[in-house]
Amino acid sequence: MKGKFITFEGSEGSGKSTQAALICEYLKKKKIPVLLLREPGGVKISEAIRGLLLDVKNTDMTKESETLLYMASRAQLVEEILKPALKKGTVVICDRFLDSTIAYQGFGNGVDINAIKKIGAFATQGIAPGLTLLFDIETEKGLSRTNVVKDRIELRSVNYHRRVRKGYLALAKSESKRIRVIKVDQGKEEIFEIVRKHIDKFLNL
Ligand code: TMP
C-alpha cells in the first residue's frame, strides 16, 4: 500500500474529532492527498449501521450484536473507501477504528478481546494503522464536554467510561510504538502543536 493510515482514538469528549479535522486542513495546505473518515460511518451502509448503534431506543441490543455491527460498519468502510484510498497513496485519517471496539466493547463491556481481534482481522482485511494518537482525558471531564442529548453509548455509566479509558491506556502500554498518548489538559492550539509534531514525524514532513 502506497498510502499512510493514521487513526485518532479516545474516550468521550476528548476533542479528537476537532484535532482530526484540523490536521486534515494542515495537510491539505501542504498539498498532501488526505482523506478524513469516521467510525462508525463514512459510507452509506456504515452510516445506517451507526444509526442503529447510537439510537437510544435500542436498549435490548446484546453486546455480541453490538460488537458485530461495529465490525460490519468497519468492513464496509474498509472495502469501499479505505483500501482503494491507501492503494492510491492517500494519507487516511480515521476518527476511531478497531482500537475503539477493543476499548468500548472489550474493556468496557466484557466482550472477549481475542475474539474482537480475530473478527477485527477479518473485517479490516488485516489493514492496520501505522500511527494511532490516543487523546486521553479524565473521564468525568470528558463526559461533561459531550452534547446535552446523549447517544446510546454516551448514556452508559461513569464506571463503564472509566473502564474504556483504562482499556485504552492498557492498549497504549502494550503497543507503545504505534500508539502515542496525548494528554488533553491544555488548550486546543497547544494540543494541535503536539499532534502536528507526531504527524510530521510519521510522514517525514
Ligand atoms: P463518536 O462519538 O466518536 O462519533 O463515536 C460514536 C460512539 O461509538 C462513541 O460513543 C464510541 C462508540 N464506539 C464503540 O463503542 N465501538 C467502536 O468500535 C466504535 C468505532 C465506536
Boltz pocket constraint, residues with backbone or C-beta under 6 A from the ligand:
constraints:
  - pocket:
      binder: B
      contacts: [[A, 39], [A, 40], [A, 70], [A, 95], [A, 96], [A, 97], [A, 98], [A, 100], [A, 101], [A, 102], [A, 104], [A, 105], [A, 153], [A, 154]]
      max_distance: 6.0
